[in-house]
Amino acid sequence: MKTKNLIFVLAISMLLFNCSSDSNDDVKEQEMNPDPTTITYSANIASIINNNCNQCHGSTPSNGAPFSLTTYDDVKNRVDRIIARVNNSTNPMPPSGQISSSLRDMIQQWKDDGLLEN
């Protein structure tokens, strides 16, 4: 009976010790993602480009589009041109009209944040 009690006490002690709040797991998670509001290509920008640009700037450009915007590298390498065109009120991209200011701001924020992919 004493052995049973000893095993029970040891098991409970180990359980309590392992569940303590002195863990560094929270710190590690914050280091991996220091700012959860950071804009990334995969999470934010790809859908903007797909919904507003890839009708012409697809894998095979059409309607006179001079280049493709289907990959992260395509968009990253032309981000300054994209920003200039989506903000141009006289000759906007897409030609059907300017995208919303919140989407334009998101593209600019993505550039300002360092053009993160993921």
N, C-alpha and C positions, 0 to 999 in steps of 0.2 A: 504494500500500500504506500509506503514511503517513497519508493521508486516512482510510482505512478504520480504522486503529488509533486515530486521533484521535476519530473518531465513536464508536467502541466505548468509549473511555475516558470521553468526555463522557456517553454514555448510562449507563454504570455509575455515574459520579459523581452524575448527577441521580437515579438510582434510589436510591442510598444516602442522598443528602441528603433526599429525600422520605420515606424510611422511618425517619428518625431518631426517637428517643423524646422529642424536645423539643416535641412537639405539645401544644397546649392542648385537644385534643378531649376528653380525660378530664375536665378541669376543667369544660368546657361541659356534659357529660353529668351531672356531679354537681350543677351549678347547676340544671339542668332538673328533676331529681328528687332533691332533697337527702335524702329519707328514703324508700327503696323500700318501707318497711313502712306507709306512710301509708294509711289506710282511705279509699276513695272510694265514692261512690254507684254509679258504673258497674261498678267492679271487685268490690265486696263487698256493698253494702247492697241494691241492686236485687234480687239473687237471694234474699236473706232475705225481703224484702217480697213478692216474687212467690210464693215457696213457702209462706209462712205467713199472709199477709194478704189477698192478692188474690182468694181464693175468695169473700170477702164485700165487700172494699173494692176491687172491680174498677172498670172504666171506668163501668159502671152498678152502683152499690152494691146489694147484696142482703142478705137475712137481717137487716134492720134496721140495717145499717151506714149511718151518717149521711154519709159522705164517701168519695171515691175516694182510693186511694194508688197510682196507676199511673204518675205522673211524678215526676221529681226534685223539682219545685217542691211537689207535693202532700206528699211525704214531708218535705222540708226545713221546710215551713211548720208541720208537725204533729209535729216530732221530739220535743218535750218531752212531748206527750201520748202518743206511741208509747212512749217510754222509761218513762213512768209506768205505762202499761198492761201492757207486757211484763214489768215487774218486780213487778206487783201479784199477790201470791199468793192473795188471796181473790177477785179479779175479773180474772183474767188475760186477755190477748189473746195468741194466739187463744184462744177459749173452750174449745177442746179441751184446753188445758193450756199451761203456760209453755214457751216455746222454751228451748233450752239456754243455760246461763249464758255460754258462749263467744260465742254469737250476740248475746245481750243486751249483753255487754261490747263487742262489735264495734260495735253501734249507738251506744253511749255514746262509744266512742273516735272514731267518725266525727264526732259532734257536737263533741267536745273538739278534734279536728284542724281544725275550721273548716267542716264540712259540704261538703267538696270534691266536685265533680261527677265529674271525670275524673282 
